[in-house]
Amino acid sequence: MADSPEKRNKPKSQQGSKKKATIIVALACVAVVVAILVLNGGGLAVHSDVTEPSVEEEEQEEEAPAPNHNPVIISLTPATDRISPFDLCVVECEAIDEDGDPLTYTWTSAQGDVYGEGASIEWGAPDDEGLFRLSVAVDDGRGGIADFSTSLRVKVNYAPEILSMTSMVDWVVPGESCYISCVAEDDDGDEISYEWTANGGEFVGQGRAVLWVAPETPESYWITVWARDTYGGEARHALPISVTFAEPAHLGEFVLTPNDTDMLKRKDDGWLIFRGRSCTIECVVEEGDGPFTYEWSADEGVLKPDGATAIWDAPEGRVTATIVVAVTDTHGNEASGSVRIEVATCTCSF
């Protein structure tokens, strides 16, 4: 290709000078690079404004605390929904912490007392009835706190009252059975459960009526029933049943006479007497072959027997006593009877 007119018109001396200048600049750059290599011990260092973090800075970043989560209270549960005045109730707090931190519990109550510490405490109820607030604060020690409160009901519990306990028969042949029932009520409207016990024989069924199967050994046996509510209140009643091969004496109704008092009266299927008072109890035999022997006993109070009669002194406290007599006829057959006497501590009952 032919040179352009401009190239052709330039003198050769100018073209040579330009080539020399280019060579000089290249040599100068090489010299600078060589000098840098010498100053850095033969290595080429490249500098920039971006600096890598030091080892200490990396460790500080790794040790940065994770975010804390507050504890969570799952439940706050008293052992019962009704507490008697001045009684103790266990209260448990169930709480969790997502971080696994150890938890501390702070309990507070405007009325009543807190006994113990931790997740489970005892709350001492005041003397008054009503609703009372119990609170707990759960702390994880890292600033996380959860709190909750519950109402505790304080109310007097009235035990069930047994109105009657009856058996279809007074005696059975060994190995035979009889039907026994109990009628009870609860002033609080609480559900009543029944427990039956005896010093011999077996029970079939449960609840307020059962079948009692007599043992093979002839004698008098005690059948006892416990009527209980769900808050610890209970009442007890018992009656004897004779197990014999021949019909024993037939006992009539007991006759009770007050001794120097007018505070004795009938109540349901028993009697009511004021504390510390006395009465005479007579056992009436309606049928049987005499002469008869009498054996008296009582689970409360003081009993002074004398043949077919006995004087009974009521205790000072409020109790229900069962007075029992075992009557044996001339053939050795035994019949048993009992009377229930409730002791009152207030004259208003009369």
ROVEX-856012 format. One line per field, with one value per residue (C-alpha): residue number from 1; chain; x, y, z. Coordinates in steps of 0.1 Angstrom, whole numbers. Each point is the difference from the previous one (the first is absolute). Layout:
// residues N
resi <- NUM|...
chain <- A|...
xx <- X|...
yy <- Y|...
zz <- Z|...
//
This chain:
// residues 350
resi <- 1|2|3|4|5|6|7|8|9|10|11|12|13|14|15|16|17|18|19|20|21|22|23|24|25|26|27|28|29|30|31|32|33|34|35|36|37|38|39|40|41|42|43|44|45|46|47|48|49|50|51|52|53|54|55|56|57|58|59|60|61|62|63|64|65|66|67|68|69|70|71|72|73|74|75|76|77|78|79|80|81|82|83|84|85|86|87|88|89|90|91|92|93|94|95|96|97|98|99|100|101|102|103|104|105|106|107|108|109|110|111|112|113|114|115|116|117|118|119|120|121|122|123|124|125|126|127|128|129|130|131|132|133|134|135|136|137|138|139|140|141|142|143|144|145|146|147|148|149|150|151|152|153|154|155|156|157|158|159|160|161|162|163|164|165|166|167|168|169|170|171|172|173|174|175|176|177|178|179|180|181|182|183|184|185|186|187|188|189|190|191|192|193|194|195|196|197|198|199|200|201|202|203|204|205|206|207|208|209|210|211|212|213|214|215|216|217|218|219|220|221|222|223|224|225|226|227|228|229|230|231|232|233|234|235|236|237|238|239|240|241|242|243|244|245|246|247|248|249|250|251|252|253|254|255|256|257|258|259|260|261|262|263|264|265|266|267|268|269|270|271|272|273|274|275|276|277|278|279|280|281|282|283|284|285|286|287|288|289|290|291|292|293|294|295|296|297|298|299|300|301|302|303|304|305|306|307|308|309|310|311|312|313|314|315|316|317|318|319|320|321|322|323|324|325|326|327|328|329|330|331|332|333|334|335|336|337|338|339|340|341|342|343|344|345|346|347|348|349|350
chain <- A|A|A|A|A|A|A|A|A|A|A|A|A|A|A|A|A|A|A|A|A|A|A|A|A|A|A|A|A|A|A|A|A|A|A|A|A|A|A|A|A|A|A|A|A|A|A|A|A|A|A|A|A|A|A|A|A|A|A|A|A|A|A|A|A|A|A|A|A|A|A|A|A|A|A|A|A|A|A|A|A|A|A|A|A|A|A|A|A|A|A|A|A|A|A|A|A|A|A|A|A|A|A|A|A|A|A|A|A|A|A|A|A|A|A|A|A|A|A|A|A|A|A|A|A|A|A|A|A|A|A|A|A|A|A|A|A|A|A|A|A|A|A|A|A|A|A|A|A|A|A|A|A|A|A|A|A|A|A|A|A|A|A|A|A|A|A|A|A|A|A|A|A|A|A|A|A|A|A|A|A|A|A|A|A|A|A|A|A|A|A|A|A|A|A|A|A|A|A|A|A|A|A|A|A|A|A|A|A|A|A|A|A|A|A|A|A|A|A|A|A|A|A|A|A|A|A|A|A|A|A|A|A|A|A|A|A|A|A|A|A|A|A|A|A|A|A|A|A|A|A|A|A|A|A|A|A|A|A|A|A|A|A|A|A|A|A|A|A|A|A|A|A|A|A|A|A|A|A|A|A|A|A|A|A|A|A|A|A|A|A|A|A|A|A|A|A|A|A|A|A|A|A|A|A|A|A|A|A|A|A|A|A|A|A|A|A|A|A|A|A|A|A|A|A|A|A|A|A|A|A|A|A|A|A|A|A|A|A|A|A|A|A|A|A|A|A|A|A|A
xx <- 0|13|8|-25|9|7|25|16|4|16|37|18|17|-33|-10|33|-4|-35|13|28|-24|-22|30|11|-34|-1|35|-11|-30|22|24|-28|-13|35|5|-33|10|33|-16|-26|26|-8|-38|-26|-23|-34|-17|-37|-24|-18|15|-7|-13|25|-2|-11|-28|-13|0|-20|-26|-3|-5|-29|-30|-30|-34|-17|-36|-23|-11|-35|-24|-20|-22|-5|-19|-13|-4|-37|-26|-13|22|-11|7|35|9|29|-2|28|3|22|13|11|22|25|29|8|37|3|8|-5|-31|-8|-35|-13|-34|-22|-34|-18|-18|11|36|25|22|29|16|5|-26|-21|-11|-26|-25|-15|-36|-12|-28|-26|-20|2|21|37|26|34|26|34|27|25|34|27|28|6|-28|-27|-30|-35|-27|-34|-26|-29|-29|-2|-34|-2|-31|-10|-8|-29|4|-28|-27|-12|-38|-5|16|-22|2|-28|5|14|17|10|11|37|9|-32|-3|-20|-6|13|-5|10|-16|23|-2|25|-9|26|-14|32|1|0|20|-6|24|-12|19|-7|19|-11|-17|1|-17|-15|-6|8|-16|-28|-13|19|-5|18|9|2|30|-3|8|-31|3|-9|17|3|-8|14|-5|20|-16|26|0|28|14|9|-34|-12|-27|-1|-28|-1|-25|4|-14|-2|12|-16|-15|-33|-21|13|-20|-19|9|-24|8|22|-16|21|-9|19|16|-5|-1|-25|26|-6|-22|-4|19|-5|6|20|0|15|13|19|36|7|-35|-12|-27|-12|-2|-23|3|-35|-2|-33|4|24|8|13|17|22|34|10|34|3|26|4|26|-4|-9|-3|-23|-12|-19|-25|-17|-26|8|31|7|20|18|6|35|7|9|-22|0|-24|0|-12|-12|-2|-16|4|-28|5|-30|-2|11|31|-14|12|-18|15|-15|13|-11|17|2|14|15|-8|22|-26|-32|-15|-4|-28
yy <- 0|34|25|28|34|12|-27|5|37|-4|0|-32|19|6|-37|-11|24|-14|-36|10|17|-31|-21|23|0|-38|-3|24|-21|-31|18|10|-36|-13|25|-10|-37|8|21|-28|-28|-13|0|22|16|13|25|8|19|-33|-16|-35|-4|-10|-33|19|17|-34|-15|30|-5|-37|7|24|-11|-16|18|-9|-14|6|-30|-13|-10|-30|-5|12|-28|-3|-35|7|25|4|7|1|31|0|-31|-7|-6|-10|22|-10|22|-17|22|-5|21|-4|9|-25|27|-9|15|17|4|29|-6|27|1|30|-24|-33|-12|-16|-28|-14|11|-12|-14|-15|17|-2|27|6|11|29|-5|17|-16|14|2|9|8|-17|12|-14|17|-22|15|-15|21|18|25|-23|-1|-16|4|-16|-1|-22|2|-23|-6|-3|-16|-22|-36|-18|-37|-23|-11|-36|1|-38|-33|-31|-37|-22|-25|-1|-33|-25|-36|-5|4|18|36|31|35|31|36|35|33|31|37|28|36|13|-20|-20|-34|-28|-32|-31|-24|-32|-21|-29|-22|-31|-10|16|28|-2|33|36|33|8|-36|-33|-37|-15|-37|-14|-21|-37|7|9|32|37|20|38|15|36|26|32|28|24|32|11|25|-23|1|-34|-16|-36|-23|-37|-27|-36|-30|-34|-31|-31|-34|6|31|21|22|28|34|29|37|15|22|31|20|33|2|34|18|10|2|-34|-5|-22|8|-19|-37|9|24|34|9|31|-4|-14|-11|-35|-25|-35|-25|-30|-30|-15|-37|-6|-38|-27|-27|14|6|24|13|35|13|38|22|36|16|35|12|-20|-30|-16|-32|-18|-30|12|36|23|35|20|33|22|14|38|1|-2|-37|-27|-30|-36|-20|-37|-29|-37|-22|-37|-23|-32|-21|21|18|36|31|35|35|35|36|31|32|32|25|36|29|28|4|14|-36|-4
zz <- 0|-8|27|6|-13|36|7|-33|7|36|2|11|28|18|-2|16|29|8|2|23|24|2|8|27|17|-1|16|27|9|2|23|23|2|7|28|16|-1|16|28|8|1|-34|4|-16|25|-11|23|1|23|10|33|12|36|26|20|31|-19|-13|35|13|-27|8|37|-5|22|-17|4|33|2|29|21|-6|28|-11|31|36|18|36|15|6|-10|35|30|36|20|16|-20|-23|-38|-23|-31|-30|-28|-33|-21|-29|-15|-36|7|28|26|37|13|33|14|21|17|14|17|15|25|12|4|-24|13|-20|-32|-35|-24|28|32|27|4|35|-2|22|25|-21|-29|-35|-31|3|-26|-2|-25|-12|-21|-19|-7|-23|14|-34|1|-11|24|-2|26|7|28|10|24|30|17|37|14|29|-11|16|2|-13|24|1|4|2|-4|-2|-5|-14|29|35|-4|-28|-2|-5|-37|-8|-11|8|-16|18|-10|12|-6|4|-10|-3|8|-25|-28|-3|-16|26|-3|22|15|17|25|23|24|-20|-32|-34|-19|-35|-17|9|6|24|0|1|6|30|-1|35|11|11|37|21|20|-2|-27|-4|-34|-3|-27|-6|-19|-14|-20|-24|25|29|19|11|22|13|11|10|8|12|-17|17|-18|16|-10|19|4|29|22|-18|13|1|-1|26|27|10|31|10|34|16|-34|-26|-28|-16|-31|-30|-32|-32|9|31|29|9|34|14|10|35|5|10|-11|8|-29|2|-23|-7|-10|-18|-7|10|26|32|23|-20|6|-11|-11|-5|-17|-12|-23|17|35|32|2|33|-9|23|-17|-26|7|0|10|-26|7|-30|-6|-1|-37|-31|-10|-11|22|-7|30|-6|19|-8|14|4|6|19|-30|-6|-30|-1|-13|-1|0|0|5|-14|21|-13|25|-5|14|-5|19|-32|-13|26
//
